[in-house]
Amino acid sequence: MVSVDKIYSTFLSNGVDFFTGVPDSLLKNICAYITDNTPVEKNIIAANEGAALGIAAGYHMASGKLPLVYMQNSGLGNTVNPLLSLADEKVYSLPILLMIGWRGEPGVKDEPQHVKQGEVTLALLDAMQVPYIILDADEDKALVQINDIIKSARSRNIPHAIVIRKDTFGKYKLKTVPSNNFTVSREEALKLVVDSLQDNDIVVSTTGKLSRELFEYRESKSQGHEKDFLTVGSMGHSSSIALGIAIENRDRNVFCLDGDGAFIMHMGAISNIGNLSLKNYKHILFNNGSHESVGGQPTLGFQLDIPLIAKACSYKKAIVATSREEIREAMAILQKTDGPVLLEIKVKIESRENLGRPTTTPQENKNDFMNFLNKK
């Protein structure tokens, strides 16, 4: 394994002292170390990976220095446009380091949503003509690789990538933990929400632990899973998926169960939701101010006035709940209020160590869900 402190020191000694991106589980140790040891203005947890490329591009042009953008390989899709139409040598030719967690690496067991992305990660970098290294697990070799790729990025003035396999980095636990004094956990809040749903209600749940908790709660109640679309990948797109469903099912309530990181990632989606003004659209945002599923890095969830943002985008009503009783009351309001409406539930950072994963395949989930949608 490679010590994160030595990797970080190697970056600094080479003048790489600006970091931005979206956290990833394979990068959680190095991202935690960066967070604990870097001034906040030089470690920007961006809304999405494409935005991080933009931030890095601006920083390079202003400073002349080499910035680093960290991400999961699933985030490469968000970077394709700025990589090819901004940073590429045929456009502005900008040297930027990419540190990419390689989820779904062929031959390494992973979740279904990561398999295809893992298969094409290196081919995608090749197609975009982004030079890359796969960081060696041997520390001495890895440090040499880092030095070499930094030199290459500077000399060629183009983006370069450092691909990170599972378990490459040594352990490091985040010390700068986001402040959160709320008393209800996300899972407790989720159970209250589910218990308030009607039999014909449709659910779209966001990427991460929320969908896993939803699946397990249905199991504990001996219920089927046909009412729930589990957005196991495509972070930030649950609200848009729910919108497409709501358009075709106007006589049934559609509940989007969202997370703060996902909501922020593609926040522009709510402008369409508000503009279409669908009475059956109910948006519930579970906000713990953290990218909890990938290491606990902070989001801007608690720095934003999310209800005000929703109202500015033409949501009919937006409310906040923090206690069990407030959640119950809010759900009663959502059931009888024409949408689009938003409920922000502020929750503490907490999840079970033994939290499982869905035992059905994505295709099984989709087929059962579509049958439920067609059931009038």
Beta strands, then each sheet from edge to edge (+ up, - down):
strand 1: 19-21
strand 2: 43-45
strand 3: 68-72
strand 4: 97-101
strand 5: 132-134
strand 6: 160-164
strand 7: 202-205
strand 8: 228-230
strand 9: 254-259
strand 10: 281-287
strand 11: 290-291
strand 12: 297-298
strand 13: 317-321
strand 14: 341-346
sheet 1: 2+ 1+ 3+ 4+ 6+ 5+
sheet 2: 8+ 7+ 9+ 10+ 14+ 13+
sheet 3: 11+ 12-
end
